[in-house]
Each structure stands twice: as structure tokens, then as C-alpha cells.
């Protein structure tokens, strides 16, 4: 049975073929490192996510200024900022990332369904420091290149890689790669249901082998951070809870400072 991830991959191919990622801009950007920022963090390493919509929640924030939101996140103590650039299902935009890059010094993660080299090229041209790769997309052969080749290509362009996993087998495979960070997505992409216990289950069963582990999705309250930190996650990617907040800076601070 095809699941939601298959739909995302099929639509990503269409978006690529439509030329969305053909970016001509070429700037020189600061080479800040997300992995190092997480390791050196004295509080909770929160990667805040700038997104307008999601398949599970629909519209999250109607109209917003990406630069204002990003600077509020930075003031709140975010370690890095993830920017959704996928246009069809997440109302993302490459221009959001460009604008955020102008406004902040923090490491920026380009969050997209990446299956092609043109997307890596776009990421490096618009100022991303990190790209998201999804282990399952490579196992399902949506990309012409292997996961190892895509990681090498990203590194060639000075991009770090956050390699996302959803179960024990994927996590086991991911920690063997050269990915800079390994993510555990608490959302089941077949059903879109979320369970932060997924991070706990995977880390109980599989040794992370010294990789920096990022827990993603479903983090709605500061207590979730305390729980996930206890499970062994070192960084926390939070989108909806922050984007839905009336005061973004205050909300980020709550997650960053909880014990």
C-alpha cells in the first residue's frame, strides 16, 4: 500500500521537473554548523521550524513575516531554524529561506523532500547550512543516487545532513552513514499519527553510536523535552507548537529553558 511518504515523493518529482529548484542566486553565507551548535549548547538544543501549514494540521499560521518570526525564534534561544521549502503540502517556499538567511546568523535547515541533486544545489545557493534527507525515500528508490552518494554530494556543497528515520531498522542503517545528525520522526508517515514514545523505543533498542540524535514531531509541551532528553535525544525539532503560539519568542524560551 502506498502511504503518505510515497505521495510526497511523487509530488516532489513533479516539483523538481517544473523547475522550482533551479536557483540562479549565489551568495556567500556564513558556514555555521548545526551539529557543533547542538553539542556546545548549555540548555536544550531546540531547532524551531518555520512553517505555514502541514498535512496533518492544515494551515498553522495564516500570514506572517518570515524574518520577524525567525528573529523572534533566535531571541528565544533557538539553536537552529528549520525552514519548510516544500510548496505543495507544507505551503513552504525557497524565498522564506532566503529571507530568513538575511535576518539571522543561526544555522538553517532546509526542510524538504530531497531526492535530487538540483535540490542540494538550491540549498547551497540560498544559504542553507543543513539539508534533510529521509532514509525511507532511499530504501524505496525514489532517488537515482544512494544515501551515501547524496550525503557526500551535500558535504561537497558544504551542507550538513540530518538523516531522518522512522523505525529501528532505518535508525540502525542511518547511524552507519556519514550523516552529521540522525533524526527520529515521531510521526508515522503512513497514518500521520504522532507518538513521542517512538524516540524512546528506538533509542532503547539501538545504539546511536555517538551520533547526534534529533527528535522530531509531536513536541507540544516543555515536559516533552524533559522526557525525550531522558531517552537520549540531544536536540528537538519543534514546529506547530511554536508557530501556533501568540508569542513566539516566549514559547521558544519555555522549551529551551525547561529542566
WONORNOR-V941546 format. One record per residue. N is the residue number from 1. RES is the residue in one small letter. PSI is psi in radians with two decimals (NA if undefined). Layout:
{{N,RES,PSI} {N,RES,PSI}}
//
This chain:
{{1,x,2.21} {2,x,2.51} {3,x,-2.99} {4,x,-0.57} {5,x,-0.65} {6,x,-0.74} {7,x,-0.76} {8,x,-0.73} {9,x,-0.76} {10,x,-0.77} {11,x,-0.57} {12,x,-0.73} {13,x,-0.75} {14,x,-0.79} {15,x,-0.71} {16,x,-0.82} {17,x,-0.45} {18,x,-0.09} {19,x,0.20} {20,x,-0.61} {21,x,0.06} {22,x,1.66} {23,x,2.27} {24,x,-0.45} {25,x,2.57} {26,x,1.78} {27,x,3.02} {28,x,2.18} {29,x,2.77} {30,x,2.42} {31,x,0.98} {32,x,2.58} {33,x,2.15} {34,x,-0.73} {35,x,-0.81} {36,x,-0.70} {37,x,-0.63} {38,x,-0.82} {39,x,-0.68} {40,x,-0.09} {41,x,2.31} {42,x,-0.27} {43,x,-2.50} {44,x,2.22} {45,x,1.65} {46,x,2.15} {47,x,1.92} {48,x,2.60} {49,x,2.21} {50,x,1.90} {51,x,2.52} {52,x,-0.53} {53,x,2.88} {54,x,2.71} {55,x,-0.57} {56,x,-0.51} {57,x,-0.20} {58,x,-2.56} {59,x,2.27} {60,x,-0.75} {61,x,2.13} {62,x,-1.24} {63,x,2.30} {64,x,2.74} {65,x,1.98} {66,x,-0.62} {67,x,-0.71} {68,x,-0.80} {69,x,-0.80} {70,x,-0.70} {71,x,-0.57} {72,x,-0.71} {73,x,-0.74} {74,x,-0.76} {75,x,-0.58} {76,x,-0.21} {77,x,0.30} {78,x,2.52} {79,x,-0.55} {80,x,2.91} {81,x,2.24} {82,x,2.28} {83,x,2.13} {84,x,2.13} {85,x,-0.01} {86,x,2.09} {87,x,-0.50} {88,x,-0.73} {89,x,-0.33} {90,x,0.12} {91,x,0.59} {92,x,3.00} {93,x,2.44} {94,x,-0.55} {95,x,-0.50} {96,x,-0.79} {97,x,-0.74} {98,x,-0.78} {99,x,-0.74} {100,x,-0.70} {101,x,-0.65} {102,x,-0.46} {103,x,-0.45} {104,x,2.82} {105,x,-0.20} {106,x,2.77} {107,x,2.44} {108,x,2.27} {109,x,2.20} {110,x,1.98} {111,x,1.99} {112,x,3.10} {113,x,1.57} {114,x,2.04} {115,x,0.14} {116,x,2.60} {117,x,-0.52} {118,x,-0.50} {119,x,-0.65} {120,x,-0.72} {121,x,-0.78} {122,x,-0.77} {123,x,-0.80} {124,x,-0.53} {125,x,-0.51} {126,x,0.01} {127,x,0.27} {128,x,2.66} {129,x,-0.40} {130,x,2.57} {131,x,2.66} {132,x,2.23} {133,x,2.51} {134,x,2.01} {135,x,-0.80} {136,x,-0.55} {137,x,-0.54} {138,x,-0.66} {139,x,-0.55} {140,x,0.10} {141,x,0.71} {142,x,-0.21} {143,x,2.45} {144,x,-0.43} {145,x,2.73} {146,x,2.90} {147,x,-0.69} {148,x,-0.73} {149,x,-0.72} {150,x,-0.64} {151,x,-0.77} {152,x,-0.72} {153,x,-0.68} {154,x,-0.81} {155,x,-0.66} {156,x,-0.57} {157,x,0.31} {158,x,0.49} {159,x,2.35} {160,x,2.84} {161,x,2.23} {162,x,1.96} {163,x,2.01} {164,x,2.40} {165,x,2.85} {166,x,-0.21} {167,x,3.10} {168,x,-0.77} {169,x,-0.78} {170,x,-0.72} {171,x,-0.74} {172,x,-0.73} {173,x,-0.69} {174,x,-0.67} {175,x,-0.24} {176,x,-0.19} {177,x,-3.14} {178,x,0.26} {179,x,2.47} {180,x,-0.62} {181,x,2.55} {182,x,2.22} {183,x,2.58} {184,x,2.00} {185,x,2.11} {186,x,0.06} {187,x,2.27} {188,x,1.98} {189,x,-0.09} {190,x,-0.64} {191,x,-0.25} {192,x,0.17} {193,x,2.61} {194,x,2.44} {195,x,1.88} {196,x,-0.15} {197,x,-0.25} {198,x,-0.73} {199,x,-0.78} {200,x,-0.83} {201,x,-0.77} {202,x,-0.79} {203,x,-0.37} {204,x,-0.60} {205,x,-0.51} {206,x,2.31} {207,x,2.24} {208,x,-0.08} {209,x,0.69} {210,x,-0.01} {211,x,2.59} {212,x,2.11} {213,x,2.25} {214,x,2.16} {215,x,2.26} {216,x,2.54} {217,x,2.48} {218,x,0.10} {219,x,1.80} {220,x,-0.35} {221,x,2.67} {222,x,-0.59} {223,x,-0.51} {224,x,-0.62} {225,x,-0.80} {226,x,-0.76} {227,x,-0.86} {228,x,-0.59} {229,x,-0.70} {230,x,-0.45} {231,x,-0.27} {232,x,0.06} {233,x,2.48} {234,x,-0.25} {235,x,2.79} {236,x,2.09} {237,x,2.09} {238,x,2.15} {239,x,-1.36} {240,x,-0.82} {241,x,-0.58} {242,x,-0.76} {243,x,-0.43} {244,x,-0.16} {245,x,2.54} {246,x,-0.73} {247,x,1.74} {248,x,-0.79} {249,x,-0.81} {250,x,-0.74} {251,x,-0.78} {252,x,-0.78} {253,x,-0.72} {254,x,-0.76} {255,x,-0.67} {256,x,-0.61} {257,x,-0.10} {258,x,2.49} {259,x,NA}}
//
